[in-house]
Amino acid sequence: MAGRWVLRIGSLVVGLVLWQVLTATDAEVWLRFSQLPTVVEVAQRFGEQVGGADYYRDLGNSLLRITSGFLLAAVLGVTFGVVIARSRLLGDLLQPSLEVVRPIPAIALVPIAILLFPTDEQGIVFITFVAAFFPILVSTRHAVRALPTIWEDALRTMGGSRWQVLLRVVLPGTLPGVFGGLSVGMGVAWICVISAEMISGQFGVGYRTWQAYTVVDYPGVIVGMITIGLLGWLTSSAVELLGRRVTRWLPREASA
């Protein structure tokens, strides 16, 4: 295990050293590294931002938007996925409309969100919700339909009701697929919330990154990008960790 962490940290260090060398020497090998800030400049700018209150206010705003939109998407995505997969009538009623909306990029709904919602904050949460909703919905629907029917039949032969089948077979059996959708949904939600903040936000990591670009603060832009990457990694890792905890009862492959 220690060897794997050494390898991971080593690869990161090599990447940073290569970045520093290429930018410090103004290398131009088709790509113009002379236009990028060095690692030292980015580190200095990062230290300045971490020492100010605006950085943490932006973090809090982005995390609040992600949490609100993602939790709503998780509840409704799982609910609709189960309903559509389990009920032919409701599937016929709901799935056509959802399938028409699903290919539309969530960020393309920004003008609609501006028209529909009285505040930009509500519109950004809506964009985040839409971005996460469909991956969760589709993963849940496929997970429910992939369940072996013999599991349900076994419980029914023992007198199990529809609710018991749902609670003891369907929901536990679909958890791996559901958490796969949640992990994907979290990543997509971050992409869209940052884009929405750049377009119509007043605070947040995306807004601050765009503001840095408009004033030609390229180290600040890189700091914003790194912050976005770290936030996305931490939140996705949290979802995957929760998924492993919840599905501990599943058989695992032996490690090599």
C-alpha positions in Angstrom: 0.0 0.0 0.0 2.8 2.4 0.9 4.5 1.7 -2.5 1.3 2.7 -4.3 1.2 6.0 -2.5 4.9 6.7 -3.2 4.2 6.0 -6.9 1.2 8.3 -6.9 3.0 11.2 -5.2 6.1 10.6 -7.3 4.1 10.9 -10.5 2.5 14.2 -9.2 5.9 15.6 -8.3 7.3 14.7 -11.8 4.4 16.5 -13.4 5.0 19.6 -11.3 8.7 19.7 -12.0 8.1 19.3 -15.8 5.6 22.1 -15.6 8.1 24.4 -13.8 10.9 23.6 -16.2 8.8 24.2 -19.3 7.3 27.5 -18.1 10.5 28.8 -16.5 12.5 28.3 -19.7 9.7 29.7 -21.9 9.7 26.5 -23.9 7.7 26.5 -27.2 7.4 23.1 -28.7 4.2 23.7 -30.7 2.5 24.4 -27.4 3.5 27.9 -26.0 4.5 27.2 -22.4 5.9 30.7 -22.3 2.3 32.0 -21.9 1.6 29.9 -18.8 2.5 30.9 -15.2 5.1 28.8 -13.4 4.5 26.5 -10.5 6.1 29.0 -8.2 3.8 31.9 -9.4 0.7 29.7 -9.0 1.9 28.6 -5.5 2.4 32.2 -4.5 -1.0 33.2 -5.8 -2.6 30.2 -4.1 -1.1 31.3 -0.7 -2.4 34.8 -1.2 -6.0 33.5 -1.9 -5.9 31.0 1.0 -5.1 33.9 3.3 -8.2 35.9 2.3 -11.8 35.5 3.3 -13.1 35.6 -0.4 -11.5 32.2 -1.1 -13.5 30.5 1.6 -16.7 32.3 0.8 -16.4 31.1 -2.8 -15.8 27.6 -1.6 -18.8 27.7 0.7 -21.1 29.0 -2.1 -20.0 26.4 -4.6 -20.3 23.6 -2.1 -23.7 24.7 -1.0 -24.9 24.8 -4.6 -23.5 21.4 -5.3 -24.9 19.8 -2.2 -28.4 21.3 -2.8 -28.6 20.3 -6.4 -26.9 16.9 -6.0 -29.0 15.7 -3.0 -32.2 16.7 -4.8 -31.0 14.9 -8.0 -30.1 11.8 -5.9 -33.6 11.6 -4.3 -35.6 12.2 -7.5 -33.2 10.3 -9.8 -33.4 7.1 -7.7 -37.1 7.5 -7.2 -37.9 8.0 -10.9 -35.4 5.3 -12.0 -37.2 2.7 -9.8 -40.7 3.9 -10.7 -40.0 3.8 -14.5 -38.3 0.4 -14.3 -41.0 -1.2 -12.1 -44.2 0.3 -13.6 -45.0 -0.1 -17.2 -47.7 2.5 -17.1 -45.6 5.2 -15.3 -42.7 4.3 -17.6 -44.8 5.0 -20.7 -46.0 8.3 -19.2 -42.7 9.6 -17.9 -39.9 8.2 -20.0 -40.7 9.9 -23.4 -40.5 13.4 -21.9 -37.4 12.6 -19.9 -35.6 11.0 -22.9 -36.3 14.1 -25.0 -34.8 16.4 -22.3 -31.9 14.1 -21.4 -29.6 14.8 -24.5 -29.8 18.6 -23.8 -26.6 19.8 -22.0 -27.6 21.1 -18.6 -25.5 24.3 -19.2 -27.7 25.0 -22.3 -30.6 25.4 -19.9 -29.1 28.6 -18.4 -31.3 31.0 -20.4 -34.4 28.9 -19.3 -33.2 29.0 -15.6 -32.8 32.8 -15.8 -36.4 33.1 -17.1 -37.9 30.6 -14.7 -36.3 31.4 -11.4 -36.4 34.7 -9.5 -32.8 34.6 -8.4 -29.5 33.5 -10.0 -28.8 31.3 -7.0 -31.9 29.2 -7.6 -31.1 28.9 -11.3 -27.6 27.6 -10.6 -28.9 25.0 -8.2 -31.4 24.0 -10.9 -28.6 23.6 -13.5 -26.7 21.5 -11.0 -29.7 19.3 -10.3 -30.4 18.7 -14.0 -26.8 17.8 -14.6 -26.7 15.1 -11.9 -30.3 13.9 -12.3 -30.0 12.0 -15.6 -26.9 9.9 -14.9 -28.5 8.9 -11.6 -31.8 8.2 -13.2 -30.4 6.1 -16.1 -28.1 4.1 -13.8 -30.9 3.3 -11.4 -33.2 2.3 -14.2 -30.7 -0.1 -15.7 -29.8 -1.5 -12.3 -33.4 -2.3 -11.5 -34.0 -4.0 -14.8 -30.8 -6.0 -14.5 -31.9 -7.6 -11.2 -32.4 -11.4 -11.5 -36.1 -12.1 -11.4 -35.4 -15.2 -9.3 -34.7 -13.0 -6.3 -38.1 -11.4 -6.4 -39.8 -14.7 -7.1 -38.2 -16.3 -4.1 -39.5 -13.6 -1.8 -42.9 -13.7 -3.3 -43.2 -17.5 -2.8 -42.6 -16.9 0.9 -45.5 -14.4 1.0 -43.6 -11.2 0.5 -45.6 -8.1 -0.5 -44.8 -5.6 -3.2 -43.3 -3.2 -0.6 -41.2 -6.0 0.9 -39.9 -6.9 -2.5 -39.0 -3.2 -3.1 -37.3 -2.8 0.3 -35.6 -6.1 0.6 -34.7 -7.0 -3.0 -34.9 -4.1 -5.4 -33.3 -1.3 -3.4 -30.4 -3.4 -1.9 -29.8 -5.1 -5.2 -29.6 -1.9 -7.2 -27.2 -0.1 -4.8 -24.0 -0.8 -6.8 -25.6 0.6 -9.9 -27.1 3.5 -8.0 -23.8 4.6 -6.5 -22.1 4.3 -10.0 -24.7 6.8 -11.2 -24.2 9.0 -8.1 -20.4 9.1 -8.8 -20.9 10.1 -12.4 -23.6 12.6 -11.5 -21.3 14.3 -9.0 -18.6 14.8 -11.7 -21.1 16.2 -14.2 -22.7 18.4 -11.6 -19.3 20.0 -10.9 -18.7 20.7 -14.6 -22.1 22.4 -14.9 -22.1 24.4 -11.6 -18.7 25.9 -12.5 -20.0 26.8 -15.9 -23.2 28.3 -14.5 -21.2 30.3 -12.0 -19.1 31.7 -14.8 -22.2 32.8 -16.8 -24.6 34.1 -14.2 -23.0 33.7 -10.7 -22.0 36.4 -8.3 -19.9 34.2 -6.0 -18.3 30.8 -6.2 -15.1 29.2 -7.5 -16.3 29.3 -11.1 -17.2 33.0 -10.9 -13.8 33.9 -9.2 -11.9 31.9 -11.9 -13.7 33.8 -14.7 -13.0 37.1 -12.9 -9.3 36.2 -12.7 -9.3 35.6 -16.5 -11.0 38.9 -17.3 -8.3 40.9 -15.4 -5.5 38.7 -17.0 -4.6 37.1 -13.7 -3.5 33.8 -15.1 -2.0 32.4 -11.9 -5.4 33.1 -10.3 -7.1 31.2 -13.2 -4.8 28.2 -12.5 -5.5 28.4 -8.8 -9.3 28.3 -9.6 -8.8 25.3 -11.9 -6.8 23.4 -9.2 -9.4 24.2 -6.6 -12.2 22.9 -8.9 -10.2 19.7 -9.5 -9.6 19.1 -5.8 -13.3 19.8 -4.9 -14.5 17.4 -7.6 -12.0 14.7 -6.5 -12.9 15.0 -2.8 -16.7 14.9 -3.3 -16.6 12.1 -5.8 -14.3 10.1 -3.5 -16.7 10.7 -0.7 -19.6 9.3 -2.8 -17.5 6.2 -3.7 -16.4 5.7 -0.1 -20.1 5.9 1.1 -21.0 3.4 -1.7 -18.3 0.9 -0.5 -19.6 1.3 3.1 -23.2 0.7 2.1 -22.4 -2.3 -0.1 -20.0 -4.0 2.3 -22.3 -7.1 2.2 -21.4 -7.7 -1.5 -18.7 -10.3 -2.3 -15.4 -8.7 -3.2 -12.7 -9.9 -5.6 -9.5 -11.0 -3.8 -6.7 -8.5 -4.2 -3.7 -9.5 -6.2 
